Amino acid sequence: MTPLNLFGLFAILFMLLCYLMEERSPWWTLGFAFGCLLSSAYGFLQGAWPFGAVELLWTAIAIRRWWLALARQKAGSGVIDPAANRT
């Protein structure tokens, strides 16, 4: 197995782990985005640019999902901007 193949295997397994754990915390969604970015790099490095491009798109989608999940989590705790509550 080449180093590039090992990198691709790690990227996909990391992405899968983060995807499975997403329900636990928005930070797993951010990890999923990072895994998508790693998978995109792997796709481009191996010459499969369509795979790299789609994974890059998934990175953007996952970052947006992370941002929205983080906002929902803050809204659920009743604290959106702690500085705004100071008098």
N, C-alpha and C positions, 0 to 999 in steps of 0.2 A: 504494500500500500504506500503510495507516494505521500509526501507531506501535504500536498494540495488536497488529496483525497481525505486525509486525516482532518484537515481544517474544515472541509465540507461536512464531514460526519459530525464533528464537534458542533458546528454552526446549526445543523439541522436538529441534533439532539437537544441542544440548549434551547432552541426555539420551541421545540415540542414540550420540554419541561415547563417553560414559562407559560405556554398556552394552557397546559393542564392546571397550572396554579393560579391563573388569572382571577378566579373568583375570590381568592383570599385577600388580595390587596391590589390597588392600582399599580404598585411598584412592579408586580409581576408583568403587567401589561407593558410597562416601560422596558422590562427585560426582554419581552417578546419583540418589541420594536428593535432592540439592539440585535437580537437573534436574526431578525429579518434583514438587518443591515449586513450582518456577517454573511448570511446566505446570498445576499445580493453580490457582495464582493467575491464570494466563491464562484457564482455564476459568471461574472465578468472575467475572472481570472482563468476559468477553464474554457472560455470562449463561447459560452452559451448566453449570449447577450439578451435574448428574450427572457430567460429565467432571471437574469440579473436585473432587468428592467422591472419585471413584475414584482420581485422581492423588494425593490426600491419603492415601488408604489405601496406595497404592504407596510413598509416601514413608516411612511407618511400616515397611512390609515391608523396604524397602531399608536403612533404618537398622539394623534387626535383623540383616539379612544382613551388613552392614558390621561390626557388633559381633562377631558369631560368626566372621567371617573374620579379624578382628584377633586374636581369642582363639586361633584355630587357628594363625595365623602365629606368635604368641608361644610357643605350646606346641611348635611345630615347631622353634623355635630353642633350646628348652630353657630359656628365660628367661620366666617368667610374671610374677614380681615380683622385680626385681633387689635390692630392699631386704631381702627374706627370706633371701638368700644371704649377707648380711654377718654376720660373727661378732664 
